[in-house]
Amino acid sequence: MRGLTPAMLKNVHNSGTYFSLLFYSEETLKKMGVFSAPQVSLISSSFARAVQSITSNPIIVIKTRLEVLGF
């Protein structure tokens, strides 16, 4: 139970960040009209996953430390 709150925070953050960035980047790339549909999906999902991973890393570190050390 020590890491429950950070784990829930991480999951909410990951879902919100990933799906909002995915939607925004897909819409932006479609408006540009430079890429085909599979390319738009690949680029936007890669971008969304990269940003989500970078921004959630501090939360994951805190969650792991709480689970292992129990601050």
Distance bins in CASP14 RR format, pairs under 12 A and 6 or more apart:
PFRMAT RR
TARGET T0000
AUTHOR 0000-0000-0000
RMODE 2
METHOD distances of the structure
MODEL  1
1 7 0 0 0 0 0 1 0 0 0 0 0
1 8 0 0 0 0 0 1 0 0 0 0 0
1 66 0 0 0 0 1 0 0 0 0 0 0
1 67 0 0 0 0 1 0 0 0 0 0 0
1 70 0 0 0 0 0 1 0 0 0 0 0
2 62 0 0 0 0 0 1 0 0 0 0 0
2 63 0 0 0 0 1 0 0 0 0 0 0
2 64 0 0 0 0 0 1 0 0 0 0 0
2 65 0 0 0 0 1 0 0 0 0 0 0
2 66 1 0 1 0 0 0 0 0 0 0 0
2 67 1 0 1 0 0 0 0 0 0 0 0
2 68 0 0 0 0 1 0 0 0 0 0 0
2 69 0 0 0 0 1 0 0 0 0 0 0
2 70 1 0 1 0 0 0 0 0 0 0 0
2 71 0 0 0 0 1 0 0 0 0 0 0
3 9 0 0 0 0 1 0 0 0 0 0 0
3 10 0 0 0 0 1 0 0 0 0 0 0
3 11 0 0 0 0 0 1 0 0 0 0 0
3 59 0 0 0 0 0 1 0 0 0 0 0
3 60 0 0 0 0 0 1 0 0 0 0 0
3 62 0 0 0 0 1 0 0 0 0 0 0
3 63 1 0 1 0 0 0 0 0 0 0 0
3 64 0 0 0 0 1 0 0 0 0 0 0
3 65 0 0 0 0 1 0 0 0 0 0 0
3 66 1 0 1 0 0 0 0 0 0 0 0
3 67 1 0 1 0 0 0 0 0 0 0 0
3 68 0 0 0 0 1 0 0 0 0 0 0
3 69 0 0 0 0 0 1 0 0 0 0 0
3 70 0 0 0 0 1 0 0 0 0 0 0
3 71 0 0 0 0 1 0 0 0 0 0 0
4 10 0 0 0 0 0 1 0 0 0 0 0
4 11 0 0 0 0 0 1 0 0 0 0 0
4 63 0 0 0 0 1 0 0 0 0 0 0
4 66 0 0 0 0 1 0 0 0 0 0 0
4 67 0 0 0 0 1 0 0 0 0 0 0
5 11 0 0 0 0 0 1 0 0 0 0 0
5 12 0 0 0 0 0 1 0 0 0 0 0
5 59 0 0 0 0 0 1 0 0 0 0 0
5 62 0 0 0 0 1 0 0 0 0 0 0
5 63 0 0 0 0 1 0 0 0 0 0 0
5 66 0 0 0 0 1 0 0 0 0 0 0
5 67 0 0 0 0 0 1 0 0 0 0 0
5 71 0 0 0 0 0 1 0 0 0 0 0
6 12 0 0 0 0 0 1 0 0 0 0 0
6 13 0 0 0 0 1 0 0 0 0 0 0
6 56 0 0 0 0 0 1 0 0 0 0 0
6 58 0 0 0 0 0 1 0 0 0 0 0
6 59 1 0 1 0 0 0 0 0 0 0 0
6 60 0 0 0 0 1 0 0 0 0 0 0
6 61 0 0 0 0 1 0 0 0 0 0 0
6 62 1 0 1 0 0 0 0 0 0 0 0
6 63 1 1 0 0 0 0 0 0 0 0 0
6 64 0 0 0 0 1 0 0 0 0 0 0
6 65 0 0 0 0 1 0 0 0 0 0 0
6 66 1 0 1 0 0 0 0 0 0 0 0
6 67 0 0 0 0 1 0 0 0 0 0 0
6 70 0 0 0 0 0 1 0 0 0 0 0
6 71 0 0 0 0 0 1 0 0 0 0 0
7 13 0 0 0 0 0 1 0 0 0 0 0
7 14 0 0 0 0 0 1 0 0 0 0 0
7 56 0 0 0 0 0 1 0 0 0 0 0
7 59 0 0 0 0 1 0 0 0 0 0 0
7 60 0 0 0 0 1 0 0 0 0 0 0
7 62 0 0 0 0 0 1 0 0 0 0 0
7 63 1 0 1 0 0 0 0 0 0 0 0
7 64 0 0 0 0 1 0 0 0 0 0 0
7 66 0 0 0 0 1 0 0 0 0 0 0
7 67 0 0 0 0 1 0 0 0 0 0 0
8 14 0 0 0 0 0 1 0 0 0 0 0
8 15 0 0 0 0 0 1 0 0 0 0 0
8 59 0 0 0 0 0 1 0 0 0 0 0
8 63 0 0 0 0 1 0 0 0 0 0 0
9 15 0 0 0 0 0 1 0 0 0 0 0
9 16 0 0 0 0 0 1 0 0 0 0 0
9 17 0 0 0 0 0 1 0 0 0 0 0
9 56 0 0 0 0 1 0 0 0 0 0 0
9 58 0 0 0 0 0 1 0 0 0 0 0
9 59 1 0 0 1 0 0 0 0 0 0 0
9 60 0 0 0 0 0 1 0 0 0 0 0
9 62 0 0 0 0 1 0 0 0 0 0 0
9 63 0 0 0 0 1 0 0 0 0 0 0
9 66 0 0 0 0 0 1 0 0 0 0 0
10 16 0 0 0 0 0 1 0 0 0 0 0
10 17 0 0 0 0 0 1 0 0 0 0 0
10 18 0 0 0 0 0 1 0 0 0 0 0
10 52 0 0 0 0 0 1 0 0 0 0 0
10 53 0 0 0 0 0 1 0 0 0 0 0
10 55 0 0 0 0 0 1 0 0 0 0 0
10 56 1 0 1 0 0 0 0 0 0 0 0
10 57 0 0 0 0 1 0 0 0 0 0 0
10 58 0 0 0 0 1 0 0 0 0 0 0
10 59 1 0 1 0 0 0 0 0 0 0 0
10 60 1 0 0 1 0 0 0 0 0 0 0
10 61 0 0 0 0 0 1 0 0 0 0 0
10 62 0 0 0 0 1 0 0 0 0 0 0
10 63 1 0 1 0 0 0 0 0 0 0 0
10 64 0 0 0 0 0 1 0 0 0 0 0
10 66 0 0 0 0 0 1 0 0 0 0 0
10 67 0 0 0 0 0 1 0 0 0 0 0
11 17 0 0 0 0 0 1 0 0 0 0 0
11 18 0 0 0 0 0 1 0 0 0 0 0
11 52 0 0 0 0 0 1 0 0 0 0 0
11 56 0 0 0 0 1 0 0 0 0 0 0
11 59 0 0 0 0 1 0 0 0 0 0 0
11 60 0 0 0 0 0 1 0 0 0 0 0
11 63 0 0 0 0 0 1 0 0 0 0 0
12 18 0 0 0 0 0 1 0 0 0 0 0
12 19 0 0 0 0 0 1 0 0 0 0 0
12 52 0 0 0 0 0 1 0 0 0 0 0
12 56 0 0 0 0 0 1 0 0 0 0 0
12 59 0 0 0 0 1 0 0 0 0 0 0
13 19 0 0 0 0 0 1 0 0 0 0 0
13 20 0 0 0 0 0 1 0 0 0 0 0
13 21 0 0 0 0 0 1 0 0 0 0 0
13 51 0 0 0 0 0 1 0 0 0 0 0
13 52 0 0 0 0 1 0 0 0 0 0 0
13 53 0 0 0 0 0 1 0 0 0 0 0
13 54 0 0 0 0 0 1 0 0 0 0 0
13 55 1 0 0 1 0 0 0 0 0 0 0
13 56 1 0 1 0 0 0 0 0 0 0 0
13 57 0 0 0 0 0 1 0 0 0 0 0
13 58 0 0 0 0 0 1 0 0 0 0 0
13 59 1 0 0 1 0 0 0 0 0 0 0
13 60 0 0 0 0 0 1 0 0 0 0 0
13 62 0 0 0 0 0 1 0 0 0 0 0
13 63 0 0 0 0 0 1 0 0 0 0 0
14 20 0 0 0 0 0 1 0 0 0 0 0
14 21 0 0 0 0 0 1 0 0 0 0 0
14 22 0 0 0 0 0 1 0 0 0 0 0
14 48 0 0 0 0 0 1 0 0 0 0 0
14 49 0 0 0 0 1 0 0 0 0 0 0
14 51 0 0 0 0 0 1 0 0 0 0 0
14 52 1 0 1 0 0 0 0 0 0 0 0
14 53 0 0 0 0 1 0 0 0 0 0 0
14 54 0 0 0 0 0 1 0 0 0 0 0
14 55 0 0 0 0 1 0 0 0 0 0 0
14 56 1 0 1 0 0 0 0 0 0 0 0
14 57 0 0 0 0 0 1 0 0 0 0 0
14 59 0 0 0 0 1 0 0 0 0 0 0
14 60 0 0 0 0 1 0 0 0 0 0 0
14 63 0 0 0 0 0 1 0 0 0 0 0
15 21 0 0 0 0 0 1 0 0 0 0 0
15 22 0 0 0 0 0 1 0 0 0 0 0
15 48 0 0 0 0 0 1 0 0 0 0 0
15 52 0 0 0 0 1 0 0 0 0 0 0
15 56 0 0 0 0 0 1 0 0 0 0 0
16 22 0 0 0 0 1 0 0 0 0 0 0
16 23 0 0 0 0 0 1 0 0 0 0 0
16 24 0 0 0 0 0 1 0 0 0 0 0
16 48 0 0 0 0 1 0 0 0 0 0 0
16 51 0 0 0 0 0 1 0 0 0 0 0
16 52 0 0 0 0 1 0 0 0 0 0 0
16 55 0 0 0 0 0 1 0 0 0 0 0
16 56 0 0 0 0 0 1 0 0 0 0 0
17 23 0 0 0 0 0 1 0 0 0 0 0
17 24 0 0 0 0 0 1 0 0 0 0 0
17 25 0 0 0 0 0 1 0 0 0 0 0
17 47 0 0 0 0 0 1 0 0 0 0 0
17 48 1 0 0 1 0 0 0 0 0 0 0
17 49 0 0 0 0 1 0 0 0 0 0 0
17 50 0 0 0 0 0 1 0 0 0 0 0
17 51 1 0 0 1 0 0 0 0 0 0 0
17 52 1 0 1 0 0 0 0 0 0 0 0
17 53 0 0 0 0 1 0 0 0 0 0 0
17 54 0 0 0 0 1 0 0 0 0 0 0
17 55 1 0 0 1 0 0 0 0 0 0 0
17 56 1 0 0 1 0 0 0 0 0 0 0
17 57 0 0 0 0 0 1 0 0 0 0 0
17 59 0 0 0 0 0 1 0 0 0 0 0
18 24 0 0 0 0 0 1 0 0 0 0 0
18 25 0 0 0 0 0 1 0 0 0 0 0
18 44 0 0 0 0 0 1 0 0 0 0 0
18 45 0 0 0 0 1 0 0 0 0 0 0
18 46 0 0 0 0 0 1 0 0 0 0 0
18 47 0 0 0 0 0 1 0 0 0 0 0
18 48 1 0 1 0 0 0 0 0 0 0 0
18 49 1 0 0 1 0 0 0 0 0 0 0
18 50 0 0 0 0 0 1 0 0 0 0 0
18 51 0 0 0 0 1 0 0 0 0 0 0
18 52 1 0 1 0 0 0 0 0 0 0 0
18 53 0 0 0 0 1 0 0 0 0 0 0
18 54 0 0 0 0 0 1 0 0 0 0 0
18 55 0 0 0 0 0 1 0 0 0 0 0
18 56 0 0 0 0 1 0 0 0 0 0 0
19 25 0 0 0 0 0 1 0 0 0 0 0
19 26 0 0 0 0 0 1 0 0 0 0 0
19 44 0 0 0 0 0 1 0 0 0 0 0
19 45 0 0 0 0 0 1 0 0 0 0 0
19 48 1 0 0 1 0 0 0 0 0 0 0
19 49 0 0 0 0 0 1 0 0 0 0 0
19 51 0 0 0 0 0 1 0 0 0 0 0
19 52 0 0 0 0 1 0 0 0 0 0 0
20 26 0 0 0 0 0 1 0 0 0 0 0
20 27 0 0 0 0 0 1 0 0 0 0 0
20 44 0 0 0 0 0 1 0 0 0 0 0
20 47 0 0 0 0 0 1 0 0 0 0 0
20 48 0 0 0 0 1 0 0 0 0 0 0
20 51 0 0 0 0 0 1 0 0 0 0 0
20 52 0 0 0 0 1 0 0 0 0 0 0
20 55 0 0 0 0 0 1 0 0 0 0 0
21 27 0 0 0 0 0 1 0 0 0 0 0
21 28 0 0 0 0 0 1 0 0 0 0 0
21 29 0 0 0 0 0 1 0 0 0 0 0
21 43 0 0 0 0 0 1 0 0 0 0 0
21 44 1 0 0 1 0 0 0 0 0 0 0
21 45 0 0 0 0 1 0 0 0 0 0 0
21 46 0 0 0 0 0 1 0 0 0 0 0
21 47 1 0 0 1 0 0 0 0 0 0 0
21 48 1 1 0 0 0 0 0 0 0 0 0
21 49 0 0 0 0 1 0 0 0 0 0 0
21 50 0 0 0 0 1 0 0 0 0 0 0
21 51 1 0 1 0 0 0 0 0 0 0 0
21 52 1 0 0 1 0 0 0 0 0 0 0
21 53 0 0 0 0 0 1 0 0 0 0 0
21 54 0 0 0 0 0 1 0 0 0 0 0
21 55 0 0 0 0 1 0 0 0 0 0 0
22 28 0 0 0 0 0 1 0 0 0 0 0
22 29 0 0 0 0 0 1 0 0 0 0 0
22 40 0 0 0 0 0 1 0 0 0 0 0
22 41 0 0 0 0 1 0 0 0 0 0 0
22 42 0 0 0 0 0 1 0 0 0 0 0
22 43 0 0 0 0 0 1 0 0 0 0 0
22 44 1 0 1 0 0 0 0 0 0 0 0
22 45 1 0 0 1 0 0 0 0 0 0 0
22 46 0 0 0 0 0 1 0 0 0 0 0
22 47 0 0 0 0 1 0 0 0 0 0 0
22 48 1 0 1 0 0 0 0 0 0 0 0
22 49 0 0 0 0 1 0 0 0 0 0 0
22 50 0 0 0 0 0 1 0 0 0 0 0
22 51 0 0 0 0 1 0 0 0 0 0 0
22 52 0 0 0 0 1 0 0 0 0 0 0
23 29 0 0 0 0 0 1 0 0 0 0 0
23 30 0 0 0 0 0 1 0 0 0 0 0
23 40 0 0 0 0 0 1 0 0 0 0 0
23 44 0 0 0 0 1 0 0 0 0 0 0
23 45 0 0 0 0 0 1 0 0 0 0 0
23 47 0 0 0 0 0 1 0 0 0 0 0
23 48 0 0 0 0 1 0 0 0 0 0 0
24 30 0 0 0 0 0 1 0 0 0 0 0
24 31 0 0 0 0 0 1 0 0 0 0 0
24 44 0 0 0 0 1 0 0 0 0 0 0
24 47 0 0 0 0 1 0 0 0 0 0 0
24 48 0 0 0 0 1 0 0 0 0 0 0
24 51 0 0 0 0 0 1 0 0 0 0 0
25 31 0 0 0 0 0 1 0 0 0 0 0
25 32 0 0 0 0 0 1 0 0 0 0 0
25 35 0 0 0 0 0 1 0 0 0 0 0
25 40 0 0 0 0 1 0 0 0 0 0 0
25 41 0 0 0 0 0 1 0 0 0 0 0
25 42 0 0 0 0 0 1 0 0 0 0 0
25 43 1 0 0 1 0 0 0 0 0 0 0
25 44 1 1 0 0 0 0 0 0 0 0 0
25 45 0 0 0 0 1 0 0 0 0 0 0
25 46 0 0 0 0 1 0 0 0 0 0 0
25 47 1 0 1 0 0 0 0 0 0 0 0
25 48 1 0 0 1 0 0 0 0 0 0 0
25 49 0 0 0 0 0 1 0 0 0 0 0
25 50 0 0 0 0 0 1 0 0 0 0 0
25 51 0 0 0 0 1 0 0 0 0 0 0
25 52 0 0 0 0 0 1 0 0 0 0 0
26 32 0 0 0 0 0 1 0 0 0 0 0
26 33 0 0 0 0 0 1 0 0 0 0 0
26 35 0 0 0 0 0 1 0 0 0 0 0
26 37 0 0 0 0 1 0 0 0 0 0 0
26 38 0 0 0 0 0 1 0 0 0 0 0
26 39 0 0 0 0 0 1 0 0 0 0 0
26 40 1 0 1 0 0 0 0 0 0 0 0
26 41 1 0 0 1 0 0 0 0 0 0 0
26 42 0 0 0 0 0 1 0 0 0 0 0
26 43 0 0 0 0 1 0 0 0 0 0 0
26 44 1 0 1 0 0 0 0 0 0 0 0
26 45 0 0 0 0 1 0 0 0 0 0 0
26 46 0 0 0 0 0 1 0 0 0 0 0
26 47 0 0 0 0 1 0 0 0 0 0 0
26 48 0 0 0 0 1 0 0 0 0 0 0
27 33 0 0 0 0 0 1 0 0 0 0 0
27 40 0 0 0 0 1 0 0 0 0 0 0
27 44 0 0 0 0 1 0 0 0 0 0 0
28 34 0 0 0 0 0 1 0 0 0 0 0
28 35 0 0 0 0 0 1 0 0 0 0 0
28 40 0 0 0 0 1 0 0 0 0 0 0
28 43 0 0 0 0 0 1 0 0 0 0 0
28 44 0 0 0 0 1 0 0 0 0 0 0
28 47 0 0 0 0 1 0 0 0 0 0 0
28 48 0 0 0 0 0 1 0 0 0 0 0
29 35 1 0 1 0 0 0 0 0 0 0 0
29 36 0 0 0 0 0 1 0 0 0 0 0
29 37 0 0 0 0 1 0 0 0 0 0 0
29 38 0 0 0 0 0 1 0 0 0 0 0
29 39 0 0 0 0 1 0 0 0 0 0 0
29 40 1 0 1 0 0 0 0 0 0 0 0
29 41 0 0 0 0 1 0 0 0 0 0 0
29 42 0 0 0 0 0 1 0 0 0 0 0
29 43 1 0 0 1 0 0 0 0 0 0 0
29 44 1 0 1 0 0 0 0 0 0 0 0
29 45 0 0 0 0 0 1 0 0 0 0 0
29 46 0 0 0 0 0 1 0 0 0 0 0
29 47 0 0 0 0 1 0 0 0 0 0 0
29 48 0 0 0 0 0 1 0 0 0 0 0
30 36 0 0 0 0 0 1 0 0 0 0 0
30 37 0 0 0 0 1 0 0 0 0 0 0
30 39 0 0 0 0 0 1 0 0 0 0 0
30 40 1 0 1 0 0 0 0 0 0 0 0
30 41 0 0 0 0 0 1 0 0 0 0 0
30 43 0 0 0 0 0 1 0 0 0 0 0
30 44 0 0 0 0 1 0 0 0 0 0 0
31 40 0 0 0 0 0 1 0 0 0 0 0
32 39 0 0 0 0 0 1 0 0 0 0 0
32 40 0 0 0 0 1 0 0 0 0 0 0
32 43 0 0 0 0 0 1 0 0 0 0 0
32 44 0 0 0 0 0 1 0 0 0 0 0
33 39 0 0 0 0 0 1 0 0 0 0 0
33 40 0 0 0 0 1 0 0 0 0 0 0
34 40 0 0 0 0 1 0 0 0 0 0 0
34 43 0 0 0 0 0 1 0 0 0 0 0
35 41 0 0 0 0 1 0 0 0 0 0 0
35 42 0 0 0 0 1 0 0 0 0 0 0
35 43 1 0 0 1 0 0 0 0 0 0 0
35 44 0 0 0 0 1 0 0 0 0 0 0
36 42 0 0 0 0 1 0 0 0 0 0 0
36 43 0 0 0 0 0 1 0 0 0 0 0
37 43 0 0 0 0 0 1 0 0 0 0 0
37 44 0 0 0 0 0 1 0 0 0 0 0
38 44 0 0 0 0 0 1 0 0 0 0 0
38 45 0 0 0 0 0 1 0 0 0 0 0
39 45 0 0 0 0 0 1 0 0 0 0 0
39 46 0 0 0 0 0 1 0 0 0 0 0
40 46 0 0 0 0 0 1 0 0 0 0 0
40 47 0 0 0 0 0 1 0 0 0 0 0
41 47 0 0 0 0 0 1 0 0 0 0 0
41 48 0 0 0 0 0 1 0 0 0 0 0
42 48 0 0 0 0 0 1 0 0 0 0 0
42 49 0 0 0 0 0 1 0 0 0 0 0
43 49 0 0 0 0 0 1 0 0 0 0 0
43 50 0 0 0 0 0 1 0 0 0 0 0
44 50 0 0 0 0 0 1 0 0 0 0 0
44 51 0 0 0 0 0 1 0 0 0 0 0
45 51 0 0 0 0 0 1 0 0 0 0 0
45 52 0 0 0 0 0 1 0 0 0 0 0
46 52 0 0 0 0 0 1 0 0 0 0 0
46 53 0 0 0 0 0 1 0 0 0 0 0
47 53 0 0 0 0 0 1 0 0 0 0 0
47 54 0 0 0 0 0 1 0 0 0 0 0
48 54 0 0 0 0 0 1 0 0 0 0 0
48 55 0 0 0 0 0 1 0 0 0 0 0
49 55 0 0 0 0 0 1 0 0 0 0 0
49 56 0 0 0 0 0 1 0 0 0 0 0
50 56 0 0 0 0 0 1 0 0 0 0 0
50 57 0 0 0 0 0 1 0 0 0 0 0
51 57 0 0 0 0 0 1 0 0 0 0 0
52 59 0 0 0 0 0 1 0 0 0 0 0
52 60 0 0 0 0 0 1 0 0 0 0 0
53 59 0 0 0 0 0 1 0 0 0 0 0
53 60 0 0 0 0 1 0 0 0 0 0 0
54 60 0 0 0 0 0 1 0 0 0 0 0
56 62 0 0 0 0 0 1 0 0 0 0 0
56 63 0 0 0 0 1 0 0 0 0 0 0
57 63 0 0 0 0 0 1 0 0 0 0 0
57 64 0 0 0 0 0 1 0 0 0 0 0
58 64 0 0 0 0 0 1 0 0 0 0 0
58 65 0 0 0 0 0 1 0 0 0 0 0
59 65 0 0 0 0 0 1 0 0 0 0 0
59 66 0 0 0 0 0 1 0 0 0 0 0
60 66 0 0 0 0 0 1 0 0 0 0 0
60 67 0 0 0 0 0 1 0 0 0 0 0
61 67 0 0 0 0 0 1 0 0 0 0 0
61 68 0 0 0 0 0 1 0 0 0 0 0
61 69 0 0 0 0 0 1 0 0 0 0 0
61 71 0 0 0 0 0 1 0 0 0 0 0
62 68 0 0 0 0 0 1 0 0 0 0 0
62 69 0 0 0 0 0 1 0 0 0 0 0
62 70 0 0 0 0 0 1 0 0 0 0 0
62 71 0 0 0 0 1 0 0 0 0 0 0
63 69 0 0 0 0 0 1 0 0 0 0 0
63 70 0 0 0 0 0 1 0 0 0 0 0
63 71 0 0 0 0 0 1 0 0 0 0 0
64 70 0 0 0 0 0 1 0 0 0 0 0
64 71 0 0 0 0 0 1 0 0 0 0 0
65 71 1 0 0 1 0 0 0 0 0 0 0
END
